Amino acid sequence: MWKEILLNYGIFLLELLTVFGIVAVVMMIILESRKQPETGTITITNLTEKYQEQEKTLSSLFLSEAEQKHLEKQEKKAQKEKAKLEKKRLKAGEEPSEETKSRLFVLNFNGDVHASAVSSLRKEIDALIALVSPEKDEVLLKLESPGGVVHGYGLAASQLQRLKTRNIPLTIAVDKVAASGGYMMACVADKIISAPFAVIGSVGVVAQVPNIHRLLKKNEIDVDVMTAGEYKRTVTFVGENTEKGKQKFQQELEETHQLFKQFVQENRPQVEIEQVATGEHWFATQAIKLNLVDEIATSDDIVLNAIKEKDVIEVKYRQKKKLAQRLGDQVESRIENLVSKFLHKNRSPML
């Protein structure tokens, strides 16, 4: 009997040590990842050249072997002649004879609840400000976002306004969704283009606050919520929520909604703001009638049309992370998402 008890106790201790060991390793990974400085680089991909190469490869499938060889010879001859002329021009110190093509710079923004992609967006916009010529170049942002926290999407919209203040033409393309905070970003653009069934709008604010005070009280569990400042904590997850606190929290939501409406109105004066600021969303074919979007098309259509006459260049900021950083970020993200579902997401005002 005693042997069985000791054996079970030993197994229990081993399981406990294993759990603590895993937790300790996870915490070490997270802490180590925070110590490592994040570094990244801007990568530039010429989509025009990429498309032309793809088109050439596909076309060659329908040519005979002799035709392919003849085409390759012509291309090599043309490249040699071009290089020769360029060398001659440089040697003579002459300016380029032909006018440089205008460029379309393409960015991507896939938004989550916290608008975490804004950290890359700000780096990409830094690069564009240095590269773009407002007189002949344009920027296209491919945007996908159902919205999220106010401060995150407020910052993302502010990053796009940096382009507007420098008179850099900005088009935003929405293939799936630009709702709430996503639409806050979209309305900054000079033109919003959307796929027919993309979800647009949701100009409203929401905050859900679960409260387990009565459950705790029923089980005779006391939770003391102590604050300094009358409205430091208006509503809580575990404490008793007062009517006064609820009213104050509702007031804060209304104020945030008013700021959201003003922002949309300032950037898209053609919109009847009271008509669209109900929190509803629409498909793009409906949203165009409300002036929430300007044109029905996909981002692919925009890029393919631009390739015919412009250099289309995709700009991306890529972070270089060590293994410990990647593992730490993944673990931290999972933990944060779990906590968000119960606390942060339900407490913070969401656009």
Order of alpha helices (4+ residues) and beta strands (2+ residues): alpha-beta-alpha-alpha-beta-alpha-beta-alpha-beta-alpha-beta-beta-alpha-alpha-alpha-beta-alpha-beta-alpha-beta-alpha-alpha
